[in-house]
Amino acid sequence: MDTPLLRTDIQEFINTSMQGNFTKIALMKNPFPDVKWNDILNQIASKAKAKDKLPTWYAHKCIIYPSKISIEQTSSEIAAKYKASLISGVTLIDLTGGFGIDDYFFAQHFNKVVHCEINEGLSAIVNHNFHILNQRNIECYEGDSLDILKKIDQKWSWIYIDPSRRSDVKGKVFMLKDCLPNVPNLLDIYFEYSDNILIKTAPILDITSGLTELKHVKNIHIVAIDNEVKELLWEIENGFSDTTTLNAVSISKNETTVFSVKHSDVYADEKSEYAMPSEFLYEPNAAMMKTGAFESIGIHYGICKLHQHSHLYTSDEKISFPGRKFAIKNILHFDKTEMKKHLEGKKCNISVRNFPVTVEELRKKWKLKDGGDLYCFFTTNLNNEKIVLLCEKI
């Protein structure tokens, strides 16, 4: 790639500046007057962002980075590795290539991957980086992905799409039809080129809404990293007509857990058992919460819900559970006497579930300090009584 950013002196400056104060560096005089200072600053900022998110890229010399915002929006290596583990085959075409993180990991499960990117500059950067990373089974095409799909004109094992929301769309409701490419409109055309399609969307997309817009959805993977939902993966198989499976995937440093449920079970008549708080308390992880399968969680794990809308669970005996687990040490009625006696002025971690008062209001009124080993859940029980559960994390 022909860019002065790859010069040895500039690369050394970028690497050295990683340890410095970015604000001070940005204000200094450009030591390379023949190169745009903003281009150099962007490499420093973007590489700093990549250190934890993209360690493979960060570890290699002479990688060129796109804008800092592109790094922020791209998949992390952790998410990309999980995504790539779901599918395999001979060929895959990525219609929305971006910085190419996903394709790098897809290429380890396919004989050939094609990366389509409409931005000429970004396409050149990605092509350069794949050569630096010695990933030789990826071909980069610059241009409109639908044109490329028609031009190559072959049947693919998989099509991968990460649609982005159009900038002219207003409002809070996120719909696939408001994205580029417009997958719902183009789905039948895509099926001419592959029977298997994987779509990545932002977690803000409502699952039921997405199922209404799409068809033949076999699986939806709700991917959370360190208990924050990062992306939804929609696995589509041409002709699939059975019930969609929701897979709540929670990835942490120590383990990966998966809770699976049929989407139809989310709205089934079968209910979890309900009970007053017992010995142990369970809070589902973020991916499980996104499924909306609150009754199914209780049924699957044999634990009882505290209230229809509280989404907290209890049991007499400790169980293995993919979420936070607590031992209940005390149960208070939420009233002035109990609060003054047991909690006022104390240090604790506060959570509010199905409760009319906010965390901030509780902290202010009862002079509660944040932190410590005490976990307090302000919630509602099955008798619609406002209670406080004083817990210890296990």
C-alpha positions in Angstrom: 0.0 0.0 0.0 1.4 3.4 -1.0 1.1 5.6 2.0 3.6 7.7 3.9 2.1 6.4 7.2 4.1 3.2 6.6 7.4 5.0 6.7 9.7 3.7 9.4 10.1 7.0 11.2 6.3 7.7 11.3 5.6 4.1 12.5 8.1 4.6 15.3 6.6 7.9 16.2 3.1 6.3 16.3 4.3 3.5 18.6 6.2 5.8 20.9 3.2 8.2 21.1 1.0 5.4 22.3 2.5 5.8 25.8 2.1 9.6 25.9 -0.7 12.1 26.6 -2.8 12.2 23.4 -4.1 15.8 24.0 -0.5 17.1 24.4 0.6 15.3 21.3 -2.3 16.7 19.3 -1.2 20.2 20.2 2.4 19.8 19.3 3.9 20.9 16.0 3.8 18.2 13.3 7.3 16.7 13.1 6.4 15.4 9.6 5.3 18.4 7.6 5.0 16.4 4.4 2.3 14.2 6.0 -1.1 15.4 7.2 -1.0 15.7 11.0 -4.6 14.5 11.4 -3.8 11.3 9.6 -1.0 10.6 12.0 -3.1 11.5 15.0 -5.8 9.2 13.8 -3.4 6.3 13.6 -2.3 6.9 17.2 -5.9 7.2 18.5 -7.2 4.2 16.6 -4.3 2.0 17.5 -4.8 2.8 21.2 -8.5 1.7 20.8 -7.3 -1.5 19.1 -5.0 -2.6 22.0 -7.7 -4.5 24.0 -10.4 -4.8 21.3 -8.2 -6.1 18.4 -5.0 -7.6 20.0 -4.1 -9.5 16.8 -4.0 -6.3 14.7 -2.3 -4.3 17.5 0.4 -6.9 17.8 1.4 -6.6 14.1 3.7 -3.9 12.7 2.6 -1.7 9.8 -1.1 -2.2 10.3 -3.1 0.8 8.9 -6.2 1.8 10.9 -9.4 3.6 9.8 -11.0 6.3 11.8 -11.3 6.0 15.6 -15.1 5.8 15.2 -14.8 2.9 12.8 -12.7 1.0 15.4 -15.4 1.7 18.0 -18.1 0.4 15.8 -16.3 -2.8 14.5 -16.7 -6.2 16.1 -14.2 -7.1 18.8 -12.0 -10.1 18.3 -14.0 -11.9 21.0 -17.3 -11.4 19.2 -15.8 -12.2 15.8 -14.3 -15.5 17.0 -17.7 -16.6 18.4 -19.5 -15.5 15.2 -17.0 -17.5 13.0 -17.5 -20.6 15.2 -21.2 -20.7 14.2 -20.7 -21.3 10.4 -18.3 -23.0 8.0 -18.2 -24.0 4.4 -16.3 -23.6 1.1 -17.1 -19.9 0.3 -18.4 -16.8 2.1 -19.1 -13.4 0.8 -19.3 -10.4 3.2 -21.5 -7.7 1.6 -20.6 -5.0 4.2 -16.9 -5.7 4.8 -15.9 -2.7 6.9 -12.5 -3.1 8.7 -12.6 -6.8 8.1 -12.4 -8.2 11.6 -15.2 -10.7 11.0 -13.8 -11.8 7.7 -10.3 -12.6 9.2 -11.9 -15.1 11.5 -14.4 -16.4 8.9 -11.4 -17.1 6.7 -10.3 -19.7 9.3 -13.5 -21.7 8.7 -13.9 -21.2 4.9 -11.7 -22.0 1.9 -12.4 -18.6 0.4 -13.8 -15.3 1.7 -14.8 -12.2 -0.3 -14.8 -8.8 1.4 -17.0 -6.2 -0.3 -16.5 -2.6 0.7 -18.0 0.5 -1.0 -15.4 2.9 0.5 -12.4 2.7 -1.8 -9.9 3.9 0.8 -11.1 1.5 3.5 -11.1 -1.4 1.0 -7.4 -0.7 0.2 -6.5 -0.5 4.0 -8.2 -3.8 4.7 -6.5 -5.5 1.7 -3.1 -4.3 3.0 -3.8 -5.5 6.5 -4.9 -8.9 5.4 -1.5 -9.3 3.7 0.3 -8.1 6.8 -1.7 -10.7 8.8 -0.8 -13.3 6.2 -4.4 -14.2 5.6 -4.2 -15.2 1.9 -7.7 -16.7 1.3 -9.6 -13.3 1.5 -10.2 -11.3 -1.7 -11.2 -7.6 -1.4 -13.6 -6.0 -3.8 -14.4 -2.3 -3.8 -17.9 -1.2 -4.9 -21.6 -1.8 -4.4 -22.0 -5.3 -2.9 -25.1 -6.1 -4.9 -23.2 -5.3 -8.1 -20.3 -7.5 -7.0 -22.7 -10.3 -6.1 -24.2 -10.2 -9.5 -20.9 -9.8 -11.3 -19.2 -12.8 -9.6 -22.5 -14.7 -10.1 -21.9 -17.9 -8.2 -23.6 -19.9 -5.4 -22.0 -19.2 -2.0 -21.9 -21.4 1.1 -22.8 -18.3 3.2 -23.6 -14.6 2.8 -22.7 -12.3 5.7 -24.3 -8.9 6.2 -23.9 -6.2 8.8 -26.4 -3.5 7.8 -26.0 0.0 9.1 -28.7 2.5 9.9 -29.2 5.2 7.2 -28.2 8.6 8.4 -31.4 10.2 7.2 -33.6 8.0 9.5 -35.1 9.8 12.5 -36.7 8.3 15.6 -35.8 5.7 18.2 -37.4 2.7 16.7 -34.8 0.5 15.0 -36.0 -1.3 11.9 -34.0 -3.4 9.4 -35.8 -1.7 6.5 -34.2 1.6 7.6 -30.7 0.1 7.1 -28.3 -0.2 4.2 -28.5 -2.7 2.6 -32.3 -3.1 3.0 -32.1 -6.8 3.8 -35.9 -7.4 4.0 -36.3 -6.0 0.5 -33.3 -7.9 -0.9 -33.7 -11.2 0.9 -35.1 -13.0 -2.1 -32.3 -11.8 -4.4 -29.7 -12.9 -1.8 -31.3 -16.4 -1.8 -30.5 -16.7 -5.5 -26.8 -16.7 -4.5 -26.9 -18.6 -1.2 -29.3 -20.7 1.0 -27.5 -19.5 4.2 -27.4 -15.9 5.4 -25.9 -14.6 8.6 -27.0 -11.0 9.6 -25.4 -9.0 12.4 -27.5 -6.2 14.0 -27.2 -3.9 16.9 -28.8 -5.2 20.1 -31.3 -2.3 20.0 -33.3 -4.2 17.4 -36.4 -5.7 18.8 -36.4 -9.5 18.3 -40.1 -9.8 17.5 -39.9 -6.8 15.1 -36.9 -8.4 13.3 -38.7 -11.7 12.9 -41.7 -9.9 11.4 -39.4 -8.2 8.8 -37.4 -11.3 8.0 -38.3 -14.9 7.1 -36.8 -18.4 7.4 -34.9 -17.4 10.6 -33.5 -20.6 12.2 -31.5 -19.1 15.1 -30.9 -15.8 16.8 -27.7 -15.5 18.8 -27.8 -12.8 21.5 -24.2 -12.2 22.2 -23.1 -10.5 25.4 -19.5 -9.9 26.5 -18.9 -9.2 30.1 -22.7 -9.0 30.6 -23.3 -6.3 28.0 -25.2 -7.3 24.9 -23.0 -6.4 21.9 -24.8 -7.8 18.9 -27.6 -10.0 17.6 -26.8 -12.6 14.9 -29.7 -13.8 12.7 -29.0 -17.2 11.1 -31.3 -17.6 8.1 -31.8 -20.9 6.1 -33.7 -20.7 2.9 -36.9 -22.7 3.3 -36.7 -23.1 7.1 -40.2 -23.0 8.5 -39.9 -24.3 12.1 -39.8 -22.2 15.2 -36.8 -19.9 15.7 -34.4 -20.7 18.5 -33.1 -17.9 20.7 -29.6 -18.5 22.0 -28.5 -16.3 24.9 -24.7 -16.3 24.7 -22.8 -14.8 27.6 -19.0 -14.6 27.1 -16.7 -13.7 30.0 -13.0 -14.1 30.6 -13.5 -17.4 32.5 -16.4 -19.1 30.6 -19.0 -19.0 27.8 -22.6 -20.0 28.7 -25.5 -20.5 26.4 -29.2 -20.6 27.3 -31.5 -21.7 24.4 -35.2 -21.4 24.1 -37.8 -21.5 21.3 -39.2 -18.1 20.5 -42.7 -19.6 20.7 -42.1 -20.5 24.3 -41.6 -16.9 25.2 -45.3 -16.4 24.7 -46.5 -19.9 25.8 -49.1 -20.3 28.5 -46.9 -22.3 30.7 -45.7 -20.3 33.7 -42.8 -20.5 36.1 -43.6 -21.2 39.8 -43.7 -18.1 41.9 -42.5 -17.9 45.5 -41.5 -15.5 48.3 -37.7 -15.0 48.6 -35.9 -18.1 50.0 -32.2 -18.8 50.6 -30.7 -17.9 47.2 -31.4 -15.1 44.6 -30.6 -15.3 40.9 -30.4 -12.5 38.4 -30.3 -13.6 34.7 -27.4 -12.3 32.6 -28.0 -9.6 30.0 -28.3 -12.0 27.0 -30.9 -14.0 28.9 -32.9 -10.8 29.7 -32.9 -9.9 26.0 -34.7 -13.1 25.1 -37.7 -12.0 27.1 -38.2 -15.7 28.1 -38.7 -14.9 31.8 -41.1 -17.8 32.5 -38.9 -20.3 30.6 -35.9 -19.4 32.7 -37.7 -20.4 35.9 -39.0 -23.6 34.3 -35.7 -24.6 32.8 -33.7 -24.1 36.0 -36.4 -25.2 38.4 -36.3 -21.9 40.3 -39.2 -19.6 41.3 -39.9 -16.0 40.2 -40.5 -13.4 42.8 -43.1 -11.5 40.7 -44.3 -11.5 37.1 -42.4 -8.2 36.4 -39.5 -8.5 38.8 -37.3 -11.0 36.7 -35.5 -12.2 39.8 -35.6 -15.8 40.9 -35.2 -17.7 44.2 -34.5 -21.3 45.4 -34.0 -23.2 48.7 -30.8 -24.8 47.4 -27.9 -23.3 45.4 -27.9 -24.2 41.7 -25.5 -23.6 38.8 -27.0 -20.5 37.0 -25.7 -18.3 34.0 -26.0 -15.0 35.8 -25.4 -13.4 39.1 -26.0 -15.5 42.2 -26.5 -14.3 45.8 -27.2 -15.7 49.3 -30.1 -13.8 50.8 -29.1 -12.7 54.3 -32.1 -10.6 55.3 -35.4 -9.4 53.9 -36.8 -6.0 54.8 -40.1 -4.4 54.2 -39.5 -1.1 52.4 -40.6 1.3 55.1 -39.0 4.1 57.1 -38.4 2.0 60.3 -36.7 -0.9 58.5 -34.6 1.4 56.3 -33.4 3.5 59.3 -32.5 0.4 61.3 -30.7 -1.7 58.7 -29.5 0.5 55.8 -29.4 4.2 56.4 -25.8 5.6 55.8 -24.4 2.2 54.8 -22.2 1.2 51.9 -23.9 -1.2 49.5 -24.5 -2.0 45.8 -28.0 -1.1 44.8 -30.2 -2.8 42.2 -33.8 -1.8 41.4 -36.1 -4.4 39.8 -39.9 -3.7 39.4 -39.7 -0.9 42.0 -41.1 2.7 41.9 -38.0 4.5 43.2 -34.7 5.0 41.3 -31.2 4.1 42.5 -30.3 7.8 42.7 -33.3 8.6 44.8 -32.6 5.8 47.2 -29.0 6.8 47.6 -29.9 10.4 48.2 -32.8 9.8 50.7 -31.0 7.1 52.7 -27.4 8.4 52.4 -26.3 5.2 50.9 -22.6 4.9 49.7 -21.8 2.9 46.6 -19.7 -0.3 46.8 -18.7 -2.8 49.4 -19.8 -6.5 49.8 -23.5 -5.9 50.6 -25.9 -6.2 47.6 -29.3 -4.7 48.0 -32.2 -5.5 45.7 -35.2 -3.2 45.9 -38.1 -5.1 44.3 -41.7 -6.3 44.5 -42.8 -9.8 45.8 -45.7 -11.9 44.6 -48.0 -10.2 47.1 -47.1 -6.8 45.4 -45.3 -5.7 48.6 -42.2 -3.5 48.2 -39.2 -5.3 49.8 -35.4 -5.0 50.1 -33.3 -8.1 49.8 -29.9 -7.9 51.6 -27.6 -10.2 49.8 -24.0 -11.5 49.6 -22.6 -12.4 46.2 -21.6 -16.1 45.7 
